[in-house]
Amino acid sequence: MPEEKAVLRIEGMTCDGCAQGVQHALKRVAGVSGVKMDWRTGLGEVMFDTEVTSEQDILEDPIFLGHYKASLVARPGCC
């Protein structure tokens, strides 16, 4: 199981409830094994299995398409 980490910038989170909602939604994505969000910085880390999902799949999750805007800050292995 090749696991990687993506760091995302998430626009629109204004409280801890927002961050928890994003975490909960992303944990339902197949292949995602861990999520950590910080609404204060607007950053989140997502650990995922590259054989099951991709950064693009994560960025296209309905939580981002409908409620928040997400972009990739760091690619796995770059920083």
PyMOL commands that place a pseudoatom at each C-alpha (Angstrom):
pseudoatom trace, name=CA, resn=MET, resi=1, chain=A, elem=C, hetatm=0, pos=[0.000, 0.000, 0.000]
pseudoatom trace, name=CA, resn=PRO, resi=2, chain=A, elem=C, hetatm=0, pos=[1.954, 3.056, -1.223]
pseudoatom trace, name=CA, resn=GLU, resi=3, chain=A, elem=C, hetatm=0, pos=[0.811, 5.883, 1.015]
pseudoatom trace, name=CA, resn=GLU, resi=4, chain=A, elem=C, hetatm=0, pos=[1.428, 9.539, 0.276]
pseudoatom trace, name=CA, resn=LYS, resi=5, chain=A, elem=C, hetatm=0, pos=[0.555, 12.845, 1.875]
pseudoatom trace, name=CA, resn=ALA, resi=6, chain=A, elem=C, hetatm=0, pos=[-0.969, 15.844, 0.156]
pseudoatom trace, name=CA, resn=VAL, resi=7, chain=A, elem=C, hetatm=0, pos=[-1.097, 19.268, 1.781]
pseudoatom trace, name=CA, resn=LEU, resi=8, chain=A, elem=C, hetatm=0, pos=[-4.143, 21.267, 0.763]
pseudoatom trace, name=CA, resn=ARG, resi=9, chain=A, elem=C, hetatm=0, pos=[-5.141, 24.910, 1.134]
pseudoatom trace, name=CA, resn=ILE, resi=10, chain=A, elem=C, hetatm=0, pos=[-8.856, 25.083, 1.857]
pseudoatom trace, name=CA, resn=GLU, resi=11, chain=A, elem=C, hetatm=0, pos=[-10.708, 28.344, 1.460]
pseudoatom trace, name=CA, resn=GLY, resi=12, chain=A, elem=C, hetatm=0, pos=[-13.961, 28.935, 3.301]
pseudoatom trace, name=CA, resn=MET, resi=13, chain=A, elem=C, hetatm=0, pos=[-13.370, 27.222, 6.653]
pseudoatom trace, name=CA, resn=THR, resi=14, chain=A, elem=C, hetatm=0, pos=[-14.353, 29.659, 9.397]
pseudoatom trace, name=CA, resn=CYS, resi=15, chain=A, elem=C, hetatm=0, pos=[-14.506, 27.461, 12.490]
pseudoatom trace, name=CA, resn=ASP, resi=16, chain=A, elem=C, hetatm=0, pos=[-13.570, 24.107, 13.976]
pseudoatom trace, name=CA, resn=GLY, resi=17, chain=A, elem=C, hetatm=0, pos=[-16.931, 22.725, 12.872]
pseudoatom trace, name=CA, resn=CYS, resi=18, chain=A, elem=C, hetatm=0, pos=[-16.002, 23.479, 9.258]
pseudoatom trace, name=CA, resn=ALA, resi=19, chain=A, elem=C, hetatm=0, pos=[-12.672, 21.671, 9.664]
pseudoatom trace, name=CA, resn=GLN, resi=20, chain=A, elem=C, hetatm=0, pos=[-14.376, 18.670, 11.248]
pseudoatom trace, name=CA, resn=GLY, resi=21, chain=A, elem=C, hetatm=0, pos=[-16.927, 18.554, 8.426]
pseudoatom trace, name=CA, resn=VAL, resi=22, chain=A, elem=C, hetatm=0, pos=[-14.153, 18.524, 5.822]
pseudoatom trace, name=CA, resn=GLN, resi=23, chain=A, elem=C, hetatm=0, pos=[-12.266, 15.841, 7.769]
pseudoatom trace, name=CA, resn=HIS, resi=24, chain=A, elem=C, hetatm=0, pos=[-15.378, 13.679, 8.024]
pseudoatom trace, name=CA, resn=ALA, resi=25, chain=A, elem=C, hetatm=0, pos=[-16.149, 14.007, 4.307]
pseudoatom trace, name=CA, resn=LEU, resi=26, chain=A, elem=C, hetatm=0, pos=[-12.603, 13.203, 3.209]
pseudoatom trace, name=CA, resn=LYS, resi=27, chain=A, elem=C, hetatm=0, pos=[-12.337, 10.186, 5.499]
pseudoatom trace, name=CA, resn=ARG, resi=28, chain=A, elem=C, hetatm=0, pos=[-15.188, 8.665, 3.448]
pseudoatom trace, name=CA, resn=VAL, resi=29, chain=A, elem=C, hetatm=0, pos=[-13.140, 8.853, 0.232]
pseudoatom trace, name=CA, resn=ALA, resi=30, chain=A, elem=C, hetatm=0, pos=[-11.900, 5.381, -0.696]
pseudoatom trace, name=CA, resn=GLY, resi=31, chain=A, elem=C, hetatm=0, pos=[-8.163, 5.130, -0.077]
pseudoatom trace, name=CA, resn=VAL, resi=32, chain=A, elem=C, hetatm=0, pos=[-7.923, 8.022, 2.394]
pseudoatom trace, name=CA, resn=SER, resi=33, chain=A, elem=C, hetatm=0, pos=[-6.368, 6.794, 5.629]
pseudoatom trace, name=CA, resn=GLY, resi=34, chain=A, elem=C, hetatm=0, pos=[-5.963, 10.022, 7.570]
pseudoatom trace, name=CA, resn=VAL, resi=35, chain=A, elem=C, hetatm=0, pos=[-7.013, 13.659, 7.499]
pseudoatom trace, name=CA, resn=LYS, resi=36, chain=A, elem=C, hetatm=0, pos=[-5.961, 16.601, 9.627]
pseudoatom trace, name=CA, resn=MET, resi=37, chain=A, elem=C, hetatm=0, pos=[-7.436, 20.078, 9.091]
pseudoatom trace, name=CA, resn=ASP, resi=38, chain=A, elem=C, hetatm=0, pos=[-6.651, 23.427, 10.703]
pseudoatom trace, name=CA, resn=TRP, resi=39, chain=A, elem=C, hetatm=0, pos=[-9.277, 26.050, 10.007]
pseudoatom trace, name=CA, resn=ARG, resi=40, chain=A, elem=C, hetatm=0, pos=[-7.064, 28.820, 11.428]
pseudoatom trace, name=CA, resn=THR, resi=41, chain=A, elem=C, hetatm=0, pos=[-4.340, 28.319, 8.828]
pseudoatom trace, name=CA, resn=GLY, resi=42, chain=A, elem=C, hetatm=0, pos=[-6.663, 27.002, 6.136]
pseudoatom trace, name=CA, resn=LEU, resi=43, chain=A, elem=C, hetatm=0, pos=[-4.371, 24.017, 5.617]
pseudoatom trace, name=CA, resn=GLY, resi=44, chain=A, elem=C, hetatm=0, pos=[-5.056, 20.318, 5.701]
pseudoatom trace, name=CA, resn=GLU, resi=45, chain=A, elem=C, hetatm=0, pos=[-3.060, 17.126, 5.350]
pseudoatom trace, name=CA, resn=VAL, resi=46, chain=A, elem=C, hetatm=0, pos=[-4.519, 14.073, 3.667]
pseudoatom trace, name=CA, resn=MET, resi=47, chain=A, elem=C, hetatm=0, pos=[-2.843, 10.658, 3.774]
pseudoatom trace, name=CA, resn=PHE, resi=48, chain=A, elem=C, hetatm=0, pos=[-3.969, 8.374, 0.971]
pseudoatom trace, name=CA, resn=ASP, resi=49, chain=A, elem=C, hetatm=0, pos=[-3.221, 5.124, -0.832]
pseudoatom trace, name=CA, resn=THR, resi=50, chain=A, elem=C, hetatm=0, pos=[-2.078, 5.961, -4.364]
pseudoatom trace, name=CA, resn=GLU, resi=51, chain=A, elem=C, hetatm=0, pos=[-3.322, 2.614, -5.655]
pseudoatom trace, name=CA, resn=VAL, resi=52, chain=A, elem=C, hetatm=0, pos=[-6.879, 3.517, -4.657]
pseudoatom trace, name=CA, resn=THR, resi=53, chain=A, elem=C, hetatm=0, pos=[-7.203, 7.290, -5.100]
pseudoatom trace, name=CA, resn=SER, resi=54, chain=A, elem=C, hetatm=0, pos=[-5.303, 10.335, -6.298]
pseudoatom trace, name=CA, resn=GLU, resi=55, chain=A, elem=C, hetatm=0, pos=[-4.809, 13.971, -5.356]
pseudoatom trace, name=CA, resn=GLN, resi=56, chain=A, elem=C, hetatm=0, pos=[-7.188, 14.911, -8.170]
pseudoatom trace, name=CA, resn=ASP, resi=57, chain=A, elem=C, hetatm=0, pos=[-9.899, 12.581, -6.824]
pseudoatom trace, name=CA, resn=ILE, resi=58, chain=A, elem=C, hetatm=0, pos=[-9.529, 14.177, -3.408]
pseudoatom trace, name=CA, resn=LEU, resi=59, chain=A, elem=C, hetatm=0, pos=[-9.722, 17.718, -4.832]
pseudoatom trace, name=CA, resn=GLU, resi=60, chain=A, elem=C, hetatm=0, pos=[-12.870, 16.749, -6.740]
pseudoatom trace, name=CA, resn=ASP, resi=61, chain=A, elem=C, hetatm=0, pos=[-14.678, 15.488, -3.648]
pseudoatom trace, name=CA, resn=PRO, resi=62, chain=A, elem=C, hetatm=0, pos=[-18.192, 16.962, -3.381]
pseudoatom trace, name=CA, resn=ILE, resi=63, chain=A, elem=C, hetatm=0, pos=[-17.275, 18.790, -0.144]
pseudoatom trace, name=CA, resn=PHE, resi=64, chain=A, elem=C, hetatm=0, pos=[-14.930, 20.981, -2.176]
pseudoatom trace, name=CA, resn=LEU, resi=65, chain=A, elem=C, hetatm=0, pos=[-17.127, 21.278, -5.231]
pseudoatom trace, name=CA, resn=GLY, resi=66, chain=A, elem=C, hetatm=0, pos=[-20.104, 22.382, -3.149]
pseudoatom trace, name=CA, resn=HIS, resi=67, chain=A, elem=C, hetatm=0, pos=[-18.854, 24.183, -0.059]
pseudoatom trace, name=CA, resn=TYR, resi=68, chain=A, elem=C, hetatm=0, pos=[-15.144, 24.969, -0.072]
pseudoatom trace, name=CA, resn=LYS, resi=69, chain=A, elem=C, hetatm=0, pos=[-12.377, 25.635, -2.538]
pseudoatom trace, name=CA, resn=ALA, resi=70, chain=A, elem=C, hetatm=0, pos=[-9.288, 23.426, -2.255]
pseudoatom trace, name=CA, resn=SER, resi=71, chain=A, elem=C, hetatm=0, pos=[-5.932, 23.537, -3.981]
pseudoatom trace, name=CA, resn=LEU, resi=72, chain=A, elem=C, hetatm=0, pos=[-2.769, 21.512, -3.686]
pseudoatom trace, name=CA, resn=VAL, resi=73, chain=A, elem=C, hetatm=0, pos=[-0.020, 23.232, -1.680]
pseudoatom trace, name=CA, resn=ALA, resi=74, chain=A, elem=C, hetatm=0, pos=[2.593, 20.503, -1.561]
pseudoatom trace, name=CA, resn=ARG, resi=75, chain=A, elem=C, hetatm=0, pos=[3.033, 17.353, -3.560]
pseudoatom trace, name=CA, resn=PRO, resi=76, chain=A, elem=C, hetatm=0, pos=[4.132, 14.172, -1.821]
pseudoatom trace, name=CA, resn=GLY, resi=77, chain=A, elem=C, hetatm=0, pos=[7.873, 13.998, -1.443]
pseudoatom trace, name=CA, resn=CYS, resi=78, chain=A, elem=C, hetatm=0, pos=[8.538, 17.590, -2.454]
pseudoatom trace, name=CA, resn=CYS, resi=79, chain=A, elem=C, hetatm=0, pos=[8.827, 19.268, 0.973]
for i in range(1, 79): cmd.bond("trace and resi %d" % i, "trace and resi %d" % (i + 1))
show_as sticks, trace
zoom trace
